[in-house]
Amino acid sequence: MAVNVLGTELVPCSYAPLTGFFRDGCCNTRGDDTGLHLVCTKVTAEFLVFSARQDNDLATPQPEHRFAGLKPGDRWCLCVTRWLEALDAGVAPPVVLESTHINTTHHVPLETLQAHALKTVG
């Protein structure tokens, strides 16, 4: 069982669009995931522009890879280093803690993730 940053079972991030290193909807990982696709986020327009400027255009559809492109509001497993770069640039998308892999805390303090957690109405 994979564990999230809260110490509970990892909850799927998104099935539509289908995300994750394994394209299983979860921010699971293993040794050959060199990008460390660990952080479940709700992408924003500002982040998508930033990512494209980093030569990682996530908004443009790529049908050859069965990728429709992301739009603001989509949930997506981001590489931890890209999320940190976005944080430094002031455009880090909000984090879905329940769906963010525990290994993220090897790179980002839990307090930082909590400070950027997706706010839920409730």
JONOR-V18536 format. One record per residue. N is the residue number from 1. RES is the residue in one small letter. SS is DSSP state (alpha for helix, beta for strand, coil for the rest). Layout:
BEGIN
<<N	RES	SS> <N	RES	SS>>
END
This chain:
BEGIN
<<1	m	coil> <2	a	coil> <3	v	beta> <4	n	beta> <5	v	coil> <6	l	coil> <7	g	coil> <8	t	coil> <9	e	beta> <10	l	coil> <11	v	coil> <12	p	coil> <13	c	coil> <14	s	coil> <15	y	beta> <16	a	coil> <17	p	coil> <18	l	beta> <19	t	coil> <20	g	coil> <21	f	coil> <22	f	coil> <23	r	coil> <24	d	coil> <25	g	coil> <26	c	coil> <27	c	coil> <28	n	coil> <29	t	coil> <30	r	coil> <31	g	coil> <32	d	coil> <33	d	coil> <34	t	coil> <35	g	coil> <36	l	coil> <37	h	beta> <38	l	beta> <39	v	beta> <40	c	beta> <41	t	beta> <42	k	beta> <43	v	coil> <44	t	coil> <45	a	alpha> <46	e	alpha> <47	f	alpha> <48	l	alpha> <49	v	alpha> <50	f	alpha> <51	s	alpha> <52	a	alpha> <53	r	alpha> <54	q	coil> <55	d	coil> <56	n	coil> <57	d	coil> <58	l	coil> <59	a	coil> <60	t	coil> <61	p	coil> <62	q	beta> <63	p	alpha> <64	e	alpha> <65	h	alpha> <66	r	coil> <67	f	beta> <68	a	coil> <69	g	coil> <70	l	coil> <71	k	coil> <72	p	coil> <73	g	coil> <74	d	coil> <75	r	beta> <76	w	beta> <77	c	beta> <78	l	beta> <79	c	beta> <80	v	alpha> <81	t	alpha> <82	r	alpha> <83	w	alpha> <84	l	alpha> <85	e	alpha> <86	a	alpha> <87	l	alpha> <88	d	alpha> <89	a	coil> <90	g	coil> <91	v	coil> <92	a	coil> <93	p	coil> <94	p	beta> <95	v	beta> <96	v	coil> <97	l	alpha> <98	e	alpha> <99	s	alpha> <100	t	coil> <101	h	beta> <102	i	alpha> <103	n	alpha> <104	t	alpha> <105	t	alpha> <106	h	alpha> <107	h	coil> <108	v	coil> <109	p	coil> <110	l	alpha> <111	e	alpha> <112	t	alpha> <113	l	alpha> <114	q	alpha> <115	a	alpha> <116	h	coil> <117	a	beta> <118	l	coil> <119	k	coil> <120	t	coil> <121	v	coil> <122	g	coil>>
END
